Amino acid sequence: MRAIGFVLMFGLLTGVAPVAQAADSMAMEQTPPRLGFVEGQVSFWRPGAADWAQAQVNTPLAPGDELSTGAPGTQELQIGARAIVRAWAATQLGLANQEPDFLQFTVTAGHAAFDLRTLDPGTTVEVDTPHAVFRIEHVGYYRVDVTGERTAFITRRGGQATVTLASGVTVMITPSEEVIIEGAASPQVASYVAPPLDAWDRWNYARTETLLDAVSARYVAPGTYGASDLDPYGTWRIVPIYGSVWVPTAVPRGWVPYSTGSWTFHPVYGWTWVDTAPWGWAPYHYGRWVFEGGFWAWAPGPVVATPVYAPALVGFFGGPSVGISIGLGGPIVGWVALGWGEPVVPWWGRAGFIHEPSWRGWGGPRVVNNVVINNTTVVNVQTINIYRNTSVQNAVVVVPENHFGHGPITSARVSQVDVQRLQPIHTAPQIAATPASFVPTASRGIRPPEESVKRAVVATRPPHTQSAAVSGGATVGLAGVPRPAPRLVSVPPPSATAPVPPRPSLGQSGAERPVTDRVRPPSPPRLGPSPGAPSSPPGQGPKPPVVSSSPGAPASPPGRVQGSPGPSPSPGAPLPSPGQGPKPPVVSSSPGASASPPGRVQGSPGPSPSPGAPLPSPGQGPKPPVVSSSPGASPAPSGQVQKPQGASPAPGAPPSSSGRVQGSQGVSPSRGTPPPSSGQIQKRPVTSPAARSLPGQPANSLAPHRAQSGPPQPDKPGS
């Protein structure tokens, strides 16, 4: 939650107030809360937007943002590596403040859970409600319920907090306790032993456990947000030069990074990429993208540095100075995913930061214009004119300049682009933010009830206001309803906090409130499939293909080191092309296959290239190993992979004849293609054209099926 962040931005935009002057420099050095899961009716609003929009996963939140859930509806925010905030149906949740050691939320209606497995020392999470303000400084599980004239707060798992009423009276809440405040004019406070876990609490417990049990977490730096989303949608491979890379498998043919999403204006970080893929957070805000063996792969880099959030990791092209209209009647702007070791060039910020190439958070070699440089080499940003991934077909995404920042870019993408005519740009394009730039989707959301929006809250600090000036319009209020200022109270020193006297256990005192009097929230969200619905979990889409060894494959012998990226190239030497080192061994997963000799290192990069040699184009290395995944089956012809059952076609793989998938049963087609009816897919021998092998070798050979299938989902309540 306190990770250092940095900015990639389009500069001082025409018609937009200078964000660098409005935002505190400390705010730019934090990872913003991430909207990681939505289900049902969830709406989003940001100051400057014209109206509520449908919430989009992977949206980074800023102070002033509001989220509203309907019925049914569920949302999940990640505020730390092991800290989650969830809101249930009919809940109004807002982010009021974010500072390095302080997060402030507002809950004016509904039900919210704060599952804080870790919390940095000195960090405070504040929850402002209409009746009182609650301050959390310890790990634990906390539940907030705001219904009408009653607010309830429950602590569990050793959590403790303080509650301050509008009158200024502060009381400590001990572990496993429930505090209820009723009434507005003269609130009455009562405390009880925490009631038993209800269905939604159990669902929260189970879901957090699944998120923390991510296989992908072992391949990325600790504290990387969104690592758990990678497991069900791709596979980890060991590739020479790059070490561990993640290959997305649930993508359609012709897909490229930064092509399925939108550019959204963030009050702190400026233009930020919001991808629509359920896994689209970590690969777009950390690491680099590489193209190996005909596949796009995300390379997090050596795990030697603290993960640093970036709003996007791309290089930009085009602009009015280039004079390219491509028959569209106006200038264009394009971008391409940064390659291995390439720097990000911030276009705005304080002195010493703007226009300076940056590798903050990157632990691998530094590469400028396809040449490895020393860490102390001074780089002039005006000389950066080569981005490695531009040599990959269709890797440069181009849209008309007047469409940038106006919702999803898919429909506006220019299909035919002469990359040779594009030039890297080092000045801000003439782009102005409009009300549509502040929300990631063009779909209108559901406005929350007016009474939940206009309720005042009790708080210790006023909300942090952001500049929301837009081109051709004025600031639009929250759903057209101005929210009253909070009732501010002082934070008393710990010595002034009144402890709650001991109370008997649940059921041992007649003074306790009867269990039947407790407000029952609506039914919790269902994680299992509903009748007639697809079998995949909500919000996760179809299961990706399983690319792994067959059960029964021998484990790695003692002494073998897997996933080691090997030494980095020497400064001054060009970065070698993927696969230019020694050919990796042929991996066979059939039972009885012999293992490599003890002591052999898998995935180590080849020898460093000669200094000054040009960097070859991506994907020109030797062929990857041939993987056989069927027990007892004969190996596939050279360059072919026998697809396991339940696998989807590899991205970019040529389609089989008659539109059928070859060599597998129960295979799901690529995204956007309707599944064939039962009996339509038949197992047939692989003939022509040849299927492509994934690059490198499986990273998780001891449990090859675990990461690809994803962690087990918690059972639905009542099952």
N, C-alpha and C positions, 0 to 999 in steps of 0.2 A: 504493500500500500504506500510505502514511502520510497518506492523505487525512483531513481533519478530519471527524469524524462528529457526529451529534447524535441525540437520542432523542425518539421519540413513544411514550408508555407509558400504561398505564391507571392508574398511580398505585400507591400502597401497597395491594396486594391483600389481601383477607381470606385468611388462611391461608398467605401467602407471606412469607418473610423479606424485609425491605427490601433490594432489590437495590442501591439507590443506596449503601447503607452497605457492602455486600460488595465491590462493584466499584470499582476505582481510577478516579479521575476521568479519568486519561489513557486508560484502556481505552474510555471512551465517546467518544473523539475519534479513532476509527480506523474504517476500513471493514473489516468482518469478511471472512475468506476465503469465497469463494462457490463452492458446488457447481454447476458450470456444465454438466456432461455426465455422464451415466451410461448404461451399456449392459450388458446381461446381469444377473448377480446382484451387486447392490451393496446392502449393509445399513448402517444408521446407528444409532448409539446415543449418547445424551446422559445425563449424570448426572441422576438423577431419574426416568428412564423405566423402565417395568416390564420391557421386553425390547427386543431388536433389532427395528427396523422397516425396511421397504423404503425405500431412499434416495430422496429427491425433489429434482429439480433446483431451483435457486434457494434452497436452504437456506443461510442464513448460519451459519458455524461459530463455535464458541466454545471456549476452552480446556477440555479434558476430553472433547471430542467424539471419537468413533472411527468410522472407515469400514472396512468389510471387503468385499473383492471375492471372489466365487466363481469358478468356472471353467465357462463363460467369464464375464468381467466386466472392465469398464474404468470408471474414474472420472477426473474432471478438476476441479481446484480452481484458481480464479483468486485469486492473492494480490497482484496488482498490475496496473497498466494493461497491462504487457507481461511478466508473470511468471506462469507456469503450473506446477502440480504435477499429475502424472498417476500413477495406480497401475494396474498390470496385474492379471492373474488371480491368485487365491490370495494376496492382499496384505493386510496389516494395517497401516493408516495412522492415526495419531492426531495431533491438535493439542494440544500440551502447554502452549504459552505464546504470547501475542501482546502485544507492547509496541510503542510507536511506532517503535523501531529494532531490533526483535528478534522473530523468528518461530522457534518450536521445534516440530519434528515428531518423531514416533517411528515407526520402521519395524521391526517385530519379525518380519516374514515377508514374502516376496514381492519384488516389483520396483517401484521408483518412479523417476520421472524428474522433474528440476527444470529446466525450460526457462526460464531467467531472461534475457530480452532486455534488460531494464533493471533496475537496482537502485539505490535512493536512496543517496547517500553516507552512510557510517556505519551502514548496515543490515547485519545479520547474519542469515543463515538457518542454523539448526542442525538437523542430522539425527542423532537418537539411535538407535543400533542395539545389539543384544546384545553386540557385540564392541568397539565404539569409538564415539566421537562425532565427527562431521564438521561443520566450521564453514565456511560459504561467505560470502565478502564481496566477490565479484567476479561480473560477468555471465558467463554461459557456459551450457553444457549439462552436467548432472550426472546420473549414473545410479547407483542403489543397488540391489544384489541381495543379499537375505538368504535363504540356503538352508541349513537345518540348522546345521552348525557352521562355516559359511563366510559371510563378508561381503565383498562386492566393491564398490569405489567407483571410478567412471571420470569423468574431466574431459575436456571437449571445448570447441571454439570459444573457446579462450583462457581457459577457466575454471581457477581454482586454488583450493585449499582447504587446510585443515589437518585432521589426524586425531590424536586423543588416545586412547590405550588406557586400559584400566581401571587400569593401573599408573601412569599419569600421564605417560608418554612421549609427546611430541608430535612429529609429522613433517609437513613441508610436502609437499603434493601439487601438482606442477607441471602445466601444461597438457598435454593429450593423454597422460594417464598413467592406469594402472589399478593400484590398491592392493588386495591381497587379504589378509584376516586370517582365519586358520584356527585352530581350537582354542579351548576355553573356559578351562581351567585355566592353561595356558601358551601363549597365542596366538602364532602365528608370522606375521610380516609379510613379504610379498613385493611387489615393484613391477615393473610391466611397461609397455611402450608400449601405449597404448590400442588395443584390437582394432578391426577394421573395424566400421562400423555394421551392426547386425543389422536385421531386419525391423521390430521395434518402434521402434528409434531412428529409422529412416527415416519411419515413420508419425508419430512425434512431431514430427519436423522439418516434415513436410508439413502436419500439422494446425495447428501454430502459425502457419505462413505464411498459411494460409487465414483464421485468426482476425484476424491483423494487417492483412489486406487488406480490411477491412470498409468499405463505402461509408458506412454510417451514422456512422462515426467523424468524418466531416467536419461533421456537424450537431450534435454534442454536445461538451461541454467535454472537453479531454484528461484522461484518468484516469477516465472514466466506465466502470464495470464493465458488461459485458453488451451493449455496443454492437454487437458482431459478430452477436449473435443476432437483431437486428432485421431484417437484410437479407432473409432468405428468407420472412418472415412479414408483410410490410407494404410500404407505399410512402411515400416522403417527398413532401410537397406544400408549396407556398408559399401561405400564406393571409394576406390582409390582417389587420392587428392583431397576429397571433401570429408571423409569419415562418415558419420551417421547422417543420412538424409531421409526425409519423409516424402513419399510419392503418393499424391492423391489419386485414388482409384475410382471415386464416384464423380467423375467429371466427363462431359461429353467429348466427342471427337472434335479436334480443332480448338479446344479450350486453351487459353493462355492466362497467366496471372494478371490481376487488375482489369478484368474484362466483365465481371459480373457483380456490379455494385454501383455506387454513386459517390460523388464528391460532395461532402457535407461541410458546412461552415461551422467550426467549433469556436466558441468565444475565446478560448485560451490558445489553442494550437492552430487556428486558422483552417485552411482546407485540409480535410481529413478523409481518407478512404474508408468507406463502410461497405464491406462485402456481404453478399446475400447468402453465401455458403454457411452452413451451420458450424464449420470448422474455421471460418474466415477471420479469426483474430490474430493468433500467433504468427502465421506465415506472412501477414501483411504489416506487422508492427515490429517484428524482430527478424534477425537473420537475413539471408539473401536467397534468391532463386537461381537455380542452375538448370541447364538442359543437358541431359545425359542419356545416351542410348535411345533417343527418340521420346523421352519422357521428361516432363517438368518435375523437378524435385526441389523441396525447400530444405536449405542447409542452415541449421541454427548456428553453425560454427563451433569452434572449441569452447567447451564449458569452462572458461577461465575468467569471465568477466560478469559483472552484475547486469542483468537484463535491463535494457533501456528502452522505454516506449518511444516510438516515432509515429506520427500521424500517417505517414506513408513512406515507402522506401522505393522511390522511382527517380528516373531522370526524365526531364521534359524536353519536348521538341516543338518545332513549328513557331507559330506566332505571326503577328502582322508583318514583322520585319522580313520574313521569308517570302511573303507574297504568294502563298500557295492557297488556292481556293478549291481545287479539284472539282470544279463544276458546281460548287455549293453556293457560290455567290458571296463568299466571305472567308476570312482567315480561319485557321484550324489550330488546335492544340493537341499534342500527343504525348504519350508517356510510355515508358518501358520499365519492367522490373529490374532493379539493380542486380548485377551479377556478383559473383564471389569476390569479396573484398573491396567492392567499389564504394566510394564515399557518398554520403548524403550531403547535399549543399543547402543549408538553411537560407531562405530568402528574406527573412525578417528576424528581428530580435534586437537585443541590446548590442552595444559596441563590443567588438571582439568575438561576436557570435554570428552575426549576419554575414552572409557570403563567405563563410569559412567552411571548407570541406571537413566533414566530421565522421569519425569512426567510433563514436562513443557507444559503449556496450558491445562492441565487436572485438572478439579475441583472436581472430584469424589474421592472415597476412593482409597488408594494405596494397590495393591494386589501383593504379591510375593509368588510364589509356592502355590497358592490357599489360602493364609492366609492374612488377612487385617493387615497392619502394620501402625505404627505411622509415621507421616510426618517427624519426626526427626530421624527415624531409619536409621542407616547406613547399606547399602546393599552391599555385595560383589557380583560382577557380576558373578563370577565363581560358585556361589551357585544357580543361577537361572537355574533350570532344568525342570520346569513344566510349560507348557502352556495349559491353560484350553481347548482351542478349538481343541486340538489334539484328544480329545475323540469323536469328531463328525466324522461320517463316511466321508471319502474322503476329509476332511478339509485340510490335509497336501498336498500341491502341490509340486511335485518332477519332476525335469528335469535332464538330463545328464549335468555334470558340463561344458562340452565343448559347450553346447548350450545356457548357461546362457548369456544374453546380446547380443543375435544374432537374434533379431526380436521376433515376437509373439511366446509365449510359448505353445500355444494350441496344435499344431501338435507334439511337442516334449515331452509333459507331459507323465510321466510314470503312467500307469493305475493301475498296481498291486504293492502296496507298503506295506511292513510289518512295520507299525509305531513303533512297539516294538523294532525294530532293529535300529531305528534312534536315534540320540543323539543331543541335542543342541550343537551348536558350538560357541566358544568364540574367535576364531581366523579367520582371513580372508581366505576364500578358494583360491585356486590357479587359479584365473580367470584373464584373460587379456582382456582389451578392444581392439576392432578392429574397423575399419571404420564402420562396421555395427552396432556398439554399440551406435553411436551418433545420430541415427535416430530411431523413434519408429516403423516404418513399413519397410517391405521388398519391397514394391511396388515403382517403380521408378516414380519420379515426372517429371513435364515438366520444362525444363530449360527456364529461362526468357530470353528475348532478351539481347544480349550482350551489346547494347548501354545503357540499363538501369542499368546494373551491374557496368560498368566501369566509370560512371559519378561521378566526385568529388563533394563534398558538402561543404557548409560553416558551420562551427561549432565553439563552444566556447571551446570544449575540444576534445582531441584525443579519438578515440574509445578505450574501455577497451579490451585489448587483453587477451585471455585465452590460456592456454597450451593445445595443441591438439596432443600431442605425442601419438602414438598408436603402438601396437605391430606389428612389421614387416612392417611398412610403414611410410611414411613421411606425413607432413601436406599437405592437398589438398586445393588449392585455390578455391575461390568462383566461381563455375561453370567453373573452369579453367581460369578465367579472374581475374588478380590482380586488386583490387580496388585502385585507387590513394589515397594518404593521403588527409585528408580534409584541406580546407583553413581556418586556425584558425584566429579568431578575438577575441578581448577583450570584456568583458562585461562592458560597461560603468556604472558609478554610476547613480542612478535615476535622479540626478540633470542635467546630461549631455544628457538626453533623450529629443529629440526635439518633442514637441507636434504637432499634426496635426491641422491646423487651421479649424475652423468650416466650414461645407459645407452644401449646401441646401439639402432638402429631395429629394428622388428619383423622377425624372420627373419634377423638378422645375428649372433645370439648363441645358442650351444648351451645356455646357462644359462636361457634363457627357457622358460616353461611352454608346452608344446605347445598349439596351438589346439584340438585335440580334447579337451583336458582342461577346457576352459571349460564352465561349467554352461550348458546350453541352456534358456532359458525357454520356456514354451508358445507356441503360435502367436499372432501379434498379432491384434488385432480387425480384422474385415473392414469396410471402409468401403463397399464396393460391395454391391449386393443379392445375397443368397444365392438359390439356385434355389427358385422358388416364393414368394419373399418380395416385398413391395412394392418399387418402384423407388426410393423416397425413401431418403436416407441414414439410418443408425441414429440414433435419438434426436431426429430432426427432424420426423417426421410428414409429412403430405402437403404438397406444394409449394403455396404460396399463389398467388392469381391474379396475373398480370402486368398491371399497369395502367400503361401507358406509351405513348409515341408510337410510330408505326410506323417501321420502318427506312427510311431515306432522307429523313426529315424534315430540313429545313434547320436548321443550327446557329444559335445566337443570334448576332446581328450584333455587331461590335466595339463596346464601350462599354456593353453591357447588363449590368446588375448583377442577379444572381439570388439569391434567398434572403435579401435584406436585410430585417429586420423593421421598419426605419424607426425614427423617434424614439419614445420612450415618452411616454405621456400626461403632462400636467403635473400636479404634485401638487395635490390638492384637487378634481381633475376625476374624474367617474365613468368607469369603463372602458367603452368602447363595445362594443356587441354585435358578434359576429363578422359580418363582411360588411357593416357599415354605412358603410364608406368608399366610395370610387368603385368602380363595377363593374369587375371585372377584365376584360381583353380575352378574346375568344373564341379559344381555342387550337385550331388544326387541325393534325393531324399527317400529313395526306395529302401525298404527294410533290407538290412544286410550290407548296405554300401559301406565301404571302408572309409574311415575318417582320416583326416590329414595327420601327419606325424606330430607328436607332441612338440610344443615349443614354437610352432608356426604361428605367425601373427597374421590375422585376417583383417582386411580393410585398410592396411597401411598404404600410404601413398607411395608412388614410385620415386625414383631419384629426382632431385631438383633439376630444373632445366638450366641450360647454359645462360649466363648473364647476357642481357640484351637481345635475346631471341624473341621474335614476335609471338604473341599469344595466338594459337590456332582458334578456329571457330568452335563453338560448343558442339558436342556430340560426335566428334571425329575420332574418338579413341577406339581401342579394340572392342570386339564384340563382348557383351557381358556373358556370364556363365549360363550354361543351359541347365534349367531346373526341371526336374521331373517330379510331379506331385502325386502320381497314382501308385499305390503300393503294388509291386510286382509287375508293373507295366513296362514295356520296352521304352527306351528313351525316344523322345521326339526327334525328328530330323533337325539338322543344324539350324539354329536360329529360331526354333519353335518351342513353345511352351504348352504343355498339356494343361488345360484349364481345370482347376478343381471344381467340384460341384458347388453350386451356389455362387459362383463368381460372375461378375459383370465383365463385359468386354473391356479390355484395357483402353485408356483414353488414346484416341488417335489410331486405334487398330483398324485395319480394313474390314469392312463388313463381309459376312459370309454370304454365300449364294442364297437366293430366295428369301433373304431377310432373316434367316435362322442362325442361331448361334451354334457353332460346331464344338464338339468335344466336351460337352457338359450337359447336365440335366438340371432343371430348376434355375436356369440362369436368368438374372434380371437384366434387361436392356439398359443402355445408358440413359441418363436423366433426360426427360422430355419425350421418350419413346414409350408408347403404351405397352404393357406386358402382354405377351401372347397368351392365348388360351391354353388350358391344360391339354397335353397331347400334341401340341403344335411343335414343341421342341423335342427333337430326337437326338440321341447320342450317335454321332457319326465320326468316322476317322478324320483327322485333320489332313487336308490335302493342300489346296492352294487358295488364297495366298497364305504365306507363312505368318504365324502369330509371333509377336515380338516378346522378347524376354525383358523383364524388369531389370534395371541396371543394378550391378553389384550383387551382393549376397544378402540373404536375410539377416537382419540385425539381431533378432531374438530367436536363436536356433534351439534353445532349451525349451521354450514354450511358444512355438511358432504361431499357434492359433489364438493366443490370448489377446495380443494388441489389435489384431485385425478384426476380431469379433466384438471388441469393446467390453467394458466391464458389465457385470450383470446388473440389470435394472431392478430397482426395488419392487417388491410385489405391490399390487394395487390394494388399497385398504379393503378389508373384508374378505380377501382371498385366503 
